[in-house]
Amino acid sequence: MKAILLPLAITSILVAQDYVPSSVEYIPPKEAAVIAHLEQWKDWRFGLMMHWGPYSQWGVVESWSLCPEDHDWNNRMGPYADRPYFEYKSAYEALQKTFNPTRFNPQRWADAAKEAGMKYVVFTTKHHDGFCMFDTATTSYKVTDPSTPFSRNSNANITKAIFDTFRSNGFGIGAYFSKADWNSENYWWPRFPPFNRRANYDLAKYPERWNAFIDFTHQQINELVTDYGKIDLLWLDAGWVRPGREDINMGELASMARAKQPHLIIVDREVYGTEYENYRTPEQKVPTELLPYPWETCMTMGDSWSYVPGDNYKSAATLIHLLCKIVSRGGNLLLNVGPGPDGDFDPIAYSRLMEIGEWMKLNGQAIHGSRPIEVKAETPLHFTKGADGSIYAILLQDEETPELPETITIPGGLYDGRVTVNLLGINRPLRARQLPDGSLSVTLPENVRKNPPCQHAWVFRLR
């Protein structure tokens, strides 16, 4: 996952018509337990992601400032920004020795996410920099090592504390894990400088070293699927680590993980056309149409994946609109918040989650457990279908015309026979008449238009 540091006006409107080459086939899972669990994941629709590590102390991009590639989004920041590369890298890695997020309280995060209507969490157990936010036997570059001040805290094993807390509150659990590791001597061999994001040596020339890295990676994932309770998603990042480039024996890894957790959904993101890509993950993008495979937009609440002081947070209206568009096109929204160095969210993030929650309390039935409906007609409405057969038509509030319109037109062909139309939050049915073309014209009384039941988006239920 790379940071996107763009103006809000840009990050809010990024779309993708087809971000995967059309020639790349989606290969669905074959295991019955995985197929069933993937359907449950579709029911969840809205989740929380968190990028967090010692880098939050500098308020810098997660991991990527270590990468010797010249991009606008991985510029160095912090007190060592202008120092020579290896001096910067040493100072970055030394952040382990000052990482002490004493305000860390996973219950507060779970409460806020539950209030917002979120159903699952994906946490960065290890990002590309290699720092482990869990207790591993493979390295001392971890939050539980004695050199890390937070290791003396009762919640030092941050991943376990998050997973146990969210699971006890009814959430699905996702383990983000980077397949690359820029701290491992078997990935970035200290004999050579790193040249880019990839392993810095010839894998064919030094196969023993690469095999040692494969064993290291498998052992870390084995720890996660063995010692951390039920894991619903193994969310693998660093798509350049793939067969033909840097093969980590995904078949063996998947078999090992599913021997422990048979239901496990594996998300080998951006490695298209393999059986380990159980769903696809457009990043900071919203596809413009219904896609024929399971997918999830991962998107930041602010402009950055990791904590940045004074980040530019999207409005609640923008976030609700994104959720409605994504779900109506068959996807899930995985919304990222980066905790700060003290171990807490920015107050603005809590405010946004609370405002989304107010909307979800009234309208969540159009989101959770829903499936998309393909509508050919041109319409400003976004449609979902509930498990009970109800059809939901969602009208996004226009900031320039904040009141409900006098009438809305619902395309025909979505319902059979007589239909009752309600605006969620209004108990009595609305007046609806069928037009000659089969569409339905719904009239909204003036008192409803001027006193709508909620803000940002209105949901009409047809049944």
C-alpha positions as CSV (number, residue, x, y, z in Angstrom):
1,M,0.0,0.0,0.0
2,K,1.5,3.3,-1.0
3,A,0.5,6.7,0.4
4,I,-1.6,9.0,-1.7
5,L,-0.9,12.6,-0.7
6,L,-3.3,14.5,-3.0
7,P,-5.8,17.3,-2.6
8,L,-9.1,16.2,-1.3
9,A,-10.8,17.2,-4.5
10,I,-8.7,14.6,-6.3
11,T,-8.8,11.8,-3.8
12,S,-12.6,12.0,-3.5
13,I,-13.4,11.5,-7.2
14,L,-10.9,9.0,-8.4
15,V,-12.8,6.4,-10.4
16,A,-11.8,3.3,-12.4
17,Q,-13.8,2.0,-15.4
18,D,-11.8,-1.2,-15.4
19,Y,-8.7,-1.1,-13.3
20,V,-7.8,-4.7,-14.2
21,P,-6.9,-5.6,-17.8
22,S,-10.0,-7.1,-19.4
23,S,-8.0,-10.1,-20.5
24,V,-7.3,-11.1,-16.9
25,E,-9.8,-13.7,-15.7
26,Y,-11.0,-13.7,-12.1
27,I,-10.6,-17.3,-10.7
28,P,-13.1,-18.0,-7.9
29,P,-12.1,-20.1,-5.0
30,K,-12.9,-23.8,-5.1
31,E,-13.0,-24.6,-1.4
32,A,-16.6,-24.8,0.0
33,A,-15.7,-23.1,3.3
34,V,-14.0,-20.2,1.5
35,I,-16.9,-19.8,-1.0
36,A,-19.4,-19.6,1.9
37,H,-17.2,-17.2,3.9
38,L,-16.8,-14.9,0.9
39,E,-20.6,-14.6,0.7
40,Q,-20.6,-13.6,4.4
41,W,-17.9,-11.0,3.7
42,K,-20.1,-9.6,1.0
43,D,-22.8,-9.1,3.6
44,W,-20.5,-7.0,5.8
45,R,-20.0,-4.2,3.1
46,F,-18.2,-1.7,5.3
47,G,-14.9,-2.2,7.2
48,L,-12.2,-0.3,9.0
49,M,-8.5,-0.4,8.0
50,M,-5.6,0.9,10.0
51,H,-2.0,1.6,8.9
52,W,0.0,2.0,12.0
53,G,3.6,1.6,13.1
54,P,6.6,3.5,14.7
55,Y,6.6,5.8,11.6
56,S,3.6,7.6,13.0
57,Q,6.0,9.4,15.4
58,W,7.4,11.4,12.4
59,G,4.0,11.7,10.7
60,V,5.6,10.3,7.5
61,V,4.4,8.0,4.8
62,E,4.4,4.4,6.0
63,S,7.5,2.5,4.9
64,W,7.8,4.1,1.5
65,S,10.3,6.8,2.4
66,L,12.8,3.9,2.8
67,C,12.3,3.0,-0.9
68,P,15.0,4.4,-3.2
69,E,12.5,5.3,-5.9
70,D,11.8,8.9,-6.8
71,H,8.1,9.5,-6.5
72,D,6.2,12.6,-5.3
73,W,4.3,10.5,-2.8
74,N,7.3,8.9,-1.0
75,N,9.3,12.1,-0.3
76,R,11.1,12.0,3.0
77,M,9.8,14.0,5.9
78,G,10.8,14.4,9.5
79,P,14.0,15.5,11.2
80,Y,16.3,13.3,9.0
81,A,14.7,14.1,5.6
82,D,17.8,15.7,4.2
83,R,20.4,13.3,5.5
84,P,22.2,10.7,3.4
85,Y,20.1,7.6,2.6
86,F,21.6,5.1,5.1
87,E,21.6,7.7,7.9
88,Y,17.9,8.3,7.2
89,K,17.2,4.5,7.2
90,S,19.0,4.0,10.5
91,A,17.1,6.8,12.1
92,Y,13.8,5.5,10.7
93,E,14.5,2.0,12.1
94,A,15.5,3.5,15.5
95,L,11.9,4.8,15.8
96,Q,11.4,1.4,17.4
97,K,13.2,2.6,20.5
98,T,10.8,5.5,21.1
99,F,7.5,3.9,20.1
100,N,5.3,4.1,23.2
101,P,1.6,4.7,22.2
102,T,0.3,4.8,25.8
103,R,-3.2,5.9,24.8
104,F,-3.7,2.7,22.8
105,N,-7.2,1.5,23.6
106,P,-8.6,-0.9,21.1
107,Q,-12.0,-0.9,22.7
108,R,-12.5,2.7,21.9
109,W,-11.7,2.0,18.2
110,A,-14.1,-1.0,18.2
111,D,-16.8,1.1,19.8
112,A,-16.4,3.9,17.2
113,A,-16.3,1.4,14.3
114,K,-19.4,-0.4,15.5
115,E,-21.2,2.9,15.9
116,A,-20.3,3.7,12.3
117,G,-21.9,0.4,11.1
118,M,-18.6,-1.2,10.2
119,K,-18.5,-5.0,10.3
120,Y,-14.8,-6.0,9.9
121,V,-11.3,-4.7,10.6
122,V,-8.1,-5.1,8.6
123,F,-4.9,-4.2,10.6
124,T,-1.3,-3.8,9.3
125,T,0.4,-6.6,11.2
126,K,3.5,-5.8,9.1
127,H,4.1,-3.2,6.4
128,H,6.9,-3.1,3.9
129,D,9.4,-1.7,6.4
130,G,9.3,-5.1,8.2
131,F,8.3,-3.8,11.7
132,C,6.0,-6.4,13.2
133,M,3.1,-5.1,15.2
134,F,2.8,-8.7,16.7
135,D,4.9,-11.0,18.7
136,T,7.0,-13.0,16.4
137,A,9.9,-15.4,17.0
138,T,11.5,-14.5,13.6
139,T,13.0,-11.0,14.4
140,S,13.7,-8.5,17.1
141,Y,12.2,-5.7,14.9
142,K,8.9,-5.9,16.6
143,V,6.7,-4.1,19.0
144,T,7.2,-6.7,21.8
145,D,11.0,-6.6,21.7
146,P,12.5,-5.1,25.0
147,S,14.1,-2.3,23.0
148,T,10.6,-1.0,22.2
149,P,9.3,1.0,25.2
150,F,5.7,-0.2,24.6
151,S,6.8,-3.8,25.1
152,R,6.2,-3.3,28.9
153,N,2.6,-2.4,28.3
154,S,-0.1,-5.1,29.0
155,N,-1.3,-4.6,25.4
156,A,2.2,-4.8,23.9
157,N,1.1,-7.4,21.4
158,I,-0.9,-4.8,19.5
159,T,-2.2,-7.1,16.8
160,K,-3.5,-9.6,19.4
161,A,-5.1,-6.8,21.4
162,I,-6.9,-5.4,18.3
163,F,-8.0,-8.8,17.0
164,D,-9.3,-10.0,20.4
165,T,-11.1,-6.8,21.1
166,F,-12.8,-6.4,17.7
167,R,-13.6,-10.1,17.5
168,S,-15.3,-10.0,20.9
169,N,-17.4,-7.1,19.5
170,G,-18.6,-9.1,16.6
171,F,-16.2,-8.0,13.9
172,G,-14.6,-10.0,11.2
173,I,-10.8,-10.0,11.4
174,G,-8.4,-9.2,8.6
175,A,-4.6,-9.5,8.9
176,Y,-2.8,-7.1,6.5
177,F,0.7,-8.5,5.8
178,S,3.3,-7.3,3.4
179,K,5.0,-10.0,1.4
180,A,8.1,-7.7,1.0
181,D,10.2,-6.9,4.1
182,W,12.8,-4.1,3.8
183,N,14.3,-5.0,7.2
184,S,15.1,-8.6,6.4
185,E,18.6,-9.3,5.4
186,N,17.2,-12.0,3.1
187,Y,15.2,-9.4,1.2
188,W,17.4,-6.3,1.2
189,W,20.8,-8.0,1.7
190,P,23.1,-5.6,3.5
191,R,25.9,-6.6,1.1
192,F,24.2,-4.4,-1.6
193,P,22.3,-1.2,-1.5
194,P,18.6,-1.3,-2.3
195,F,17.9,-0.2,-5.8
196,N,14.0,-0.1,-5.7
197,R,11.2,-1.8,-3.9
198,R,12.3,-5.3,-4.9
199,A,14.8,-7.7,-3.5
200,N,18.3,-6.2,-4.0
201,Y,20.1,-9.3,-5.3
202,D,19.8,-11.9,-8.0
203,L,17.4,-14.5,-6.7
204,A,18.6,-17.1,-9.2
205,K,22.2,-16.5,-8.2
206,Y,21.6,-16.7,-4.5
207,P,18.7,-19.2,-4.1
208,E,19.6,-20.2,-0.6
209,R,19.1,-16.6,0.6
210,W,15.7,-16.4,-1.2
211,N,14.6,-19.7,0.2
212,A,15.5,-18.4,3.7
213,F,13.2,-15.4,3.0
214,I,10.4,-17.7,1.9
215,D,10.8,-19.7,5.1
216,F,10.8,-16.5,7.2
217,T,7.6,-15.3,5.5
218,H,5.8,-18.6,5.9
219,Q,6.8,-18.8,9.6
220,Q,5.4,-15.3,10.3
221,I,2.1,-16.1,8.6
222,N,1.9,-19.4,10.4
223,E,2.2,-17.5,13.7
224,L,-0.6,-15.2,12.7
225,V,-3.0,-18.0,11.7
226,T,-2.0,-20.2,14.7
227,D,-1.8,-17.8,17.7
228,Y,-4.3,-15.0,17.0
229,G,-7.7,-16.7,17.0
230,K,-10.1,-16.8,14.0
231,I,-8.7,-14.8,11.1
232,D,-11.3,-14.1,8.3
233,L,-9.0,-12.4,5.8
234,L,-5.3,-12.7,5.0
235,W,-4.8,-9.4,3.2
236,L,-1.5,-9.6,1.4
237,D,0.2,-6.5,0.0
238,A,3.3,-5.9,-2.1
239,G,2.0,-7.2,-5.4
240,W,5.5,-7.1,-7.0
241,V,6.3,-10.2,-4.9
242,R,4.8,-12.7,-7.3
243,P,5.6,-15.8,-9.4
244,G,8.0,-14.9,-12.2
245,R,9.6,-12.2,-10.1
246,E,9.8,-13.1,-6.5
247,D,8.0,-16.3,-5.9
248,I,7.2,-17.1,-2.3
249,N,5.3,-20.4,-3.0
250,M,1.8,-19.1,-2.6
251,G,0.4,-22.6,-3.0
252,E,2.3,-23.9,0.0
253,L,1.5,-20.8,2.0
254,A,-2.2,-21.0,1.3
255,S,-2.3,-24.7,2.2
256,M,-0.5,-24.1,5.4
257,A,-2.8,-21.2,6.4
258,R,-6.0,-23.0,5.5
259,A,-4.9,-26.2,7.3
260,K,-5.3,-24.0,10.4
261,Q,-8.2,-21.8,9.1
262,P,-10.2,-23.6,6.4
263,H,-12.5,-20.7,5.8
264,L,-9.7,-18.2,5.2
265,I,-10.2,-15.6,2.5
266,I,-6.9,-14.8,0.8
267,V,-6.4,-11.5,-0.9
268,D,-3.2,-11.6,-2.8
269,R,-3.8,-8.1,-4.1
270,E,-2.8,-7.0,-7.6
271,V,-1.6,-10.5,-8.5
272,Y,-4.3,-10.9,-11.0
273,G,-5.6,-14.2,-12.5
274,T,-4.6,-16.5,-9.7
275,E,-6.6,-18.7,-7.3
276,Y,-5.3,-16.7,-4.4
277,E,-7.0,-13.4,-5.4
278,N,-10.3,-14.3,-3.7
279,Y,-11.4,-10.7,-4.2
280,R,-10.0,-7.6,-5.9
281,T,-9.0,-4.4,-4.2
282,P,-9.1,-1.1,-6.2
283,E,-7.0,1.4,-4.2
284,Q,-8.4,4.9,-3.8
285,K,-10.7,4.2,-6.7
286,V,-14.4,3.6,-7.2
287,P,-15.3,1.5,-10.3
288,T,-18.0,3.2,-12.4
289,E,-20.1,0.1,-12.9
290,L,-21.1,-3.2,-11.4
291,L,-18.2,-5.6,-11.6
292,P,-18.6,-9.3,-12.2
293,Y,-16.4,-10.5,-9.3
294,P,-16.0,-9.8,-5.6
295,W,-14.2,-6.5,-4.9
296,E,-13.4,-4.0,-2.2
297,T,-12.4,-0.4,-2.5
298,C,-9.7,0.4,0.1
299,M,-9.6,4.2,0.6
300,T,-8.3,6.7,3.1
301,M,-10.5,8.8,5.3
302,G,-7.9,11.6,5.0
303,D,-5.3,12.0,2.2
304,S,-2.7,9.6,3.7
305,W,-2.8,6.0,4.7
306,S,-0.6,6.7,7.8
307,Y,-1.0,9.3,10.4
308,V,-0.1,12.9,9.3
309,P,-0.7,15.8,11.6
310,G,-3.5,18.0,10.3
311,D,-4.5,15.5,7.6
312,N,-7.3,16.6,5.3
313,Y,-10.3,14.4,6.2
314,K,-13.1,13.8,3.8
315,S,-16.5,15.0,4.9
316,A,-19.1,12.6,6.2
317,A,-21.3,13.4,3.2
318,T,-18.4,12.4,0.8
319,L,-17.8,9.2,2.8
320,I,-21.5,8.2,2.8
321,H,-21.8,8.9,-0.9
322,L,-18.7,6.7,-1.6
323,L,-20.2,3.9,0.5
324,C,-23.5,4.0,-1.4
325,K,-21.9,4.1,-4.8
326,I,-19.5,1.2,-3.9
327,V,-22.2,-1.0,-2.4
328,S,-24.6,-0.4,-5.3
329,R,-21.9,-1.6,-7.7
330,G,-21.3,-4.8,-5.7
331,G,-18.3,-3.8,-3.6
332,N,-17.3,-3.3,0.0
333,L,-15.7,-0.1,1.3
334,L,-12.6,-0.6,3.5
335,L,-12.0,2.8,5.0
336,N,-8.6,3.6,6.4
337,V,-7.8,5.6,9.5
338,G,-4.1,6.0,10.6
339,P,-3.7,6.1,14.4
340,G,-1.3,8.7,15.8
341,P,1.9,8.1,17.8
342,D,0.0,8.3,21.1
343,G,-2.1,5.3,20.0
344,D,-5.4,7.1,19.2
345,F,-7.3,8.5,16.3
346,D,-7.5,12.2,15.4
347,P,-10.7,13.6,17.0
348,I,-12.0,14.4,13.5
349,A,-11.9,10.7,12.6
350,Y,-14.1,9.9,15.6
351,S,-16.5,12.7,14.5
352,R,-16.7,11.3,11.0
353,L,-17.4,7.8,12.2
354,M,-20.1,9.0,14.5
355,E,-21.8,11.0,11.7
356,I,-21.7,8.0,9.4
357,G,-23.2,5.9,12.2
358,E,-26.1,8.3,12.6
359,W,-26.9,7.8,8.9
360,M,-26.3,4.0,9.1
361,K,-28.7,3.6,12.1
362,L,-31.5,4.7,9.8
363,N,-30.4,3.4,6.4
364,G,-28.0,0.5,7.1
365,Q,-30.6,-2.1,5.9
366,A,-29.8,-0.8,2.4
367,I,-26.1,-1.6,2.9
368,H,-25.6,-4.6,5.2
369,G,-26.4,-7.9,3.6
370,S,-27.4,-6.3,0.3
371,R,-26.6,-7.2,-3.2
372,P,-26.4,-4.9,-6.3
373,I,-29.0,-4.5,-9.0
374,E,-28.0,-3.8,-12.5
375,V,-30.1,-1.0,-13.9
376,K,-29.8,0.0,-17.6
377,A,-31.7,3.2,-17.4
378,E,-30.1,6.6,-16.8
379,T,-30.9,7.5,-13.3
380,P,-29.4,9.5,-10.4
381,L,-30.4,6.7,-8.0
382,H,-28.2,3.9,-6.7
383,F,-29.9,0.5,-6.1
384,T,-29.4,-2.4,-3.8
385,K,-31.5,-5.5,-2.9
386,G,-31.9,-6.7,0.6
387,A,-32.0,-10.3,1.8
388,D,-35.8,-10.1,2.2
389,G,-36.3,-9.0,-1.4
390,S,-36.8,-5.4,-0.6
391,I,-35.3,-3.0,-3.2
392,Y,-33.6,0.1,-2.0
393,A,-33.2,3.2,-4.2
394,I,-30.6,5.7,-2.8
395,L,-30.7,9.4,-3.7
396,L,-27.5,11.2,-2.9
397,Q,-28.0,14.7,-1.5
398,D,-26.8,17.5,-3.7
399,E,-25.1,20.2,-1.6
400,E,-26.4,22.9,-3.9
401,T,-30.0,21.6,-3.6
402,P,-30.2,20.1,-0.1
403,E,-33.9,19.5,-0.1
404,L,-35.6,16.4,-1.4
405,P,-37.2,16.9,-4.8
406,E,-41.0,17.0,-5.3
407,T,-40.9,13.7,-7.2
408,I,-38.4,10.9,-8.0
409,T,-38.7,8.5,-10.9
410,I,-37.7,4.9,-10.3
411,P,-37.0,2.9,-13.5
412,G,-39.3,0.0,-14.4
413,G,-38.4,-3.6,-14.4
414,L,-37.2,-3.7,-10.8
415,Y,-40.4,-5.0,-9.2
416,D,-43.3,-7.2,-10.1
417,G,-46.9,-6.2,-9.6
418,R,-48.0,-3.7,-6.9
419,V,-45.3,-2.1,-4.9
420,T,-45.3,0.1,-1.7
421,V,-42.7,2.8,-1.5
422,N,-41.4,4.2,1.8
423,L,-38.7,6.7,2.6
424,L,-36.7,5.2,5.4
425,G,-37.4,7.3,8.6
426,I,-41.0,8.1,7.4
427,N,-43.6,5.6,8.6
428,R,-46.3,6.2,6.1
429,P,-46.1,5.0,2.4
430,L,-45.5,7.6,-0.3
431,R,-47.8,8.2,-3.2
432,A,-46.6,6.3,-6.2
433,R,-48.0,5.9,-9.7
434,Q,-46.9,3.9,-12.6
435,L,-46.0,5.8,-15.8
436,P,-46.7,4.5,-19.4
437,D,-43.1,3.4,-19.8
438,G,-43.3,1.2,-16.7
439,S,-41.3,3.5,-14.4
440,L,-42.7,4.6,-11.1
441,S,-43.2,8.3,-10.2
442,V,-43.0,8.9,-6.4
443,T,-44.3,12.1,-4.9
444,L,-42.9,13.5,-1.7
445,P,-45.0,15.8,0.5
446,E,-43.7,19.2,1.3
447,N,-43.3,18.5,5.0
448,V,-41.1,15.5,4.2
449,R,-39.1,17.5,1.7
450,K,-38.4,20.3,4.1
451,N,-37.9,18.0,7.1
452,P,-36.0,15.0,5.8
453,P,-35.3,12.1,8.1
454,C,-31.5,12.4,7.6
455,Q,-28.8,14.2,5.7
456,H,-26.4,13.3,3.0
457,A,-28.4,10.5,1.2
458,W,-32.0,9.3,1.3
459,V,-33.1,5.7,0.9
460,F,-36.4,4.6,-0.6
461,R,-37.6,1.1,0.1
462,L,-39.8,-0.8,-2.5
463,R,-41.5,-3.9,-1.4
